[in-house]
Amino acid sequence: MTLEFDADVLVVGGGLGGVAAALASLRCGRSVILTEEYDWLGGQLTSQAVPPDEHSWVERFGVTASYRALRDGIREHYRRHYPLTEGARAWRDLNPGAGWVSRLCHEPRVGLAVIEAMLAPWRGPGRLKVLQPYRPVAADVDGDRVRAIRLAHRDGGPDIVARGRYVLDATETGSLLPLTGTEYVTGFESRSETGEPSAPWAAQPLNMQAVSICFALDHVDGNHVGDRPANYAFWRDYRPELPTSG
């Protein structure tokens, strides 16, 4: 069995970009289908367990109103539902995890709760339909126009054919590009292709950001240092001989 849904805007991918695109479309009066292959919306802030990385002035300027509302909502969630100290409760720019990697280190499930709350007013009236856990597997394309995307359920549920006047690829890996036959490149383009003075002379299609793996850390009292591995002293003191210019 195959289900079919139509909307003004089809957003494939429910990470931060997909959620932002859905909210922007909804505020413009459009109906939206938002798809996500995992159980949680929010991407980096939720299912990927990565706190937001941003510029140094993020608490004062340089963010959109929607992103400001998300950050404020996360802080307000902690103030309402967590047993904060008086000092933490009074901290204007509360950083719940007090981490240095971000000015807003928070638990993934809190980010999810706030994102769901931001979308809730649109889901009730039926303007927004969220399809989870669905991933794109095929596309109906007419020339350069994408007419529909076929979605497969992760756990064997019915396929869905989703249509939209506008189809947005908000997946983390550009999943719609090969499915729709869209022209694309990966890595670095060459200087001759873009005219950028800082671009490499030759294209580097495999020069992409490496995969990052995040860990949740805790401080536990006591000495938990393991035994030194073999050759520890050698590699600790090793200094390679590097060629000198001149």
Buried (B, 14 or more C-beta within 10 A) or exposed (E): EEEEBBBBBBBBBBBBBBBBBBBBBBEEEBBBBBBBBBEBBBBBBBBBBBBBEBEEEBBEEEBEEBBEBBBEBBBEBBBEEEEBEEEBEEBEEBBBBEEEEBBBBBBBEBBBBBBBEBBEEBBEEEBBBBBBBBBBEBBEBEEEEBBBBBBBBEEEEEBBBBBBEBBBBBBBEBBBBEBBEBEEEEEBBEBEEEEEEEBEEEBEEEEEEEEEEEEEEEEEEEEEEEEEEEEEEEEEEEEEEEEEEE
